[in-house]
Amino acid sequence: MGRSSSSKNEETKQDDSNDEEEEEELELLQVDVGDVIKLKQILDETTSAAVLEFQKEDFRLDNMKLAIMTLACLFACLAQFAPIPFPDSRPVLGICCCIYFVLSGVLQAIVTFLDKDCILITKPTDARAQKSNPNLHQYGIRVRTDLPRFSEYYKVILEFEKMPNTVKVVQTWSVGNFFDVDGYFDEIGMTEAVQGLYKRLEKGEYDKDEDVVTPPEGSAKSKKE
């Protein structure tokens, strides 16, 4: 009798743990659909994660920006804490301020002219691992996104980094394909959609026209309590 009761208790615990796992799996991320900045942030993060399942991120540009920011902060600290009494410290303050603003301008130029709408840059793929498209082991992938203000359409562009006259694949989705009216996000559906776009790039099925739109096919299912 003791054994049977203990086995029943173990089965009950297993059922409870399975129910908890199912509840965790069904838990969806909810956001305010009126918050366009947060909306795009979630879409960008999901897009990047989907591409990074196939590629490795190239951190060189990010590291360059961090180095410039760190250097600018060091000159700011030097201007603030230099052990030179005022007004003797005026030349040092002037030089530090000038360098700080120059470095800030360089950083802003990188963000404006190099980053633009880019959210991710990847490294070239190993030629032995990628044979279907030779461009993938010659160039990294540049992932660009756009969600215009007051627009429901989210555009993803995958192109080759530093490739002259680069070819690309483009897809535009309505955010209603991945968010329902209550703001619940269909992360799995979004990931599969972006991975499908990546597969097109991998196969060399490039787009000539960026205005590729997938019309809304219904919003993500809302979570019912």
Secondary structure, 3 states (H helix, E strand, C coil): CHHHHHHHHHHHHHHHHHHHHHHHHHCCEECCCCCHHHHHHHHHHHHHHHHHCCCCECCHHHHHHHHHHHHHHHHHHHHHHCCCCCCCCHHHHHHHHHHHHHHHHHHHHHHHHHHCCEEEEECCCCCCCCCCCHHHHCCCEEEEEECCCCCCEEEEEEEECCCCCCCEEEEEEEHHHCECCCCEECHHHHHHHHHHHHHHHHHCCCECCCCCEECCCCCCCCCCC
